[in-house]
Amino acid sequence: VTTVLSAIVTFIGLFLLFGFSYLISLALGSRGRITTQYHYQTALLVPATVAWAMLTLILGVVLGLAAFLLYMIYPMSIALRKTHEMQTWLAVIISVVSLFIVLFISATLVKPF
């Protein structure tokens, strides 16, 4: 049950993350397509997920998640820059804002036991 719920929550979180980054890019005048952005971001996400698993084993859950989120700025900004043909600094800002939005939504929806 936990594995199935984890997969569903991960899918929803990624959908929100990619969607927010796409909407912010559109608001800033981009003409890129969401399918292209999704392709680039998911292609870069597989090695990042493997790295996250290793970081969690080495650093623990909290530090591993923090390191993973810091690292995710890099592949997300590459995907946004490539898809929407924008400057690197703008892609980094969009990546950071999208990550914080999804983290905020996750933190408000999860109730402690």
N, C-alpha and C positions, 0 to 999 in steps of 0.2 A: 504494500500500500504506500509506504513512504517513497519508494522508487518511482512509482507512477505519479504521485503528487509532486515530487521533485521535478520530474520531466515536464509536467504541465505548468508548474510555476516558472520554470526556466524558459519555456516557450513563450509564455505571456510576458515575462520580463524582457526578453529579447525583442519581441514584437513591439512593446512600448518603447524600448530604447531606440530601435531603428526608426520607428514612426516619429518619435519626437525629434530626432536628429534630421529627418527628412522634412518635417514641417517647419522647423527653424530655418533650414536651408532655403526652403521655398519663400519664407517670409523675408529673407535677406536677398531675394532676387535671383535665385538659382533656377536653372531650367533642366536640371538632371532628372532622370527617371528613378523611381523607387526600386524597380527590378534590378537595375544596374547597381544601385547602392547596396541593396540586399545581397547581391552576388558577391561584391567585394568584401562586405563586412562579414558574411558567413565564411568566406574562404579564409579570412584572417582570424576568424574566431576559433577554428579547430586547434591550431597550435597554441593559442592562448589558453584554451580550456585544459589542455594537457599540462601546460606550464602552471596553471592554477592548482591542479591536482598535486603536482610536485611541491609547489610552494606551501600548500596546506599541510603536507606531510612534514616538511622541514620546519616551517615557522609556526604552525598551528593555524587554527581556523581564522581568528581575527586578523593576525598579521598577514596571513596568506591572502585573505580577501582584500585587505588594504593594498597589498602589492599588486594583486590582479587588477584592481580598479585603476591604480596608477598606470599600469601597463596598457590597459584597454584604451587609454587616451591616444596612444600611438597608432594602433591599427585603425581605430575609428577615424582619426584625422586623415590618415592616408586614403581610406575609402571615400571620405567626403571630398577631399581635394581632387581625387581622380574622377569621381562621378560628376561633381558639380563644377569642376574647373575653377576652384576658388583658391585664394591665397592660404598658405599654411596656417598662419596665425588665426584666421577666421575659422578654419576647420578645427583647430585645437579648442577654440572658445566654444564652438557648437558641441564638440564632443564632451567637454567638461560640463556644460549646462545640461545636456541630455542625461549624462550619468547622474548628476545631482538630482534632477527631476525624478528619475526612476528610483534612486535611493530614498528620496523623500516619500514617494508613494509607497515603496516597500516598507519603510519604517512606520508609516502611519497605519498601514493595513495589518501588520503583524502585531498581535497582542501577546504580551508575555504570559507564561502559564501561571 
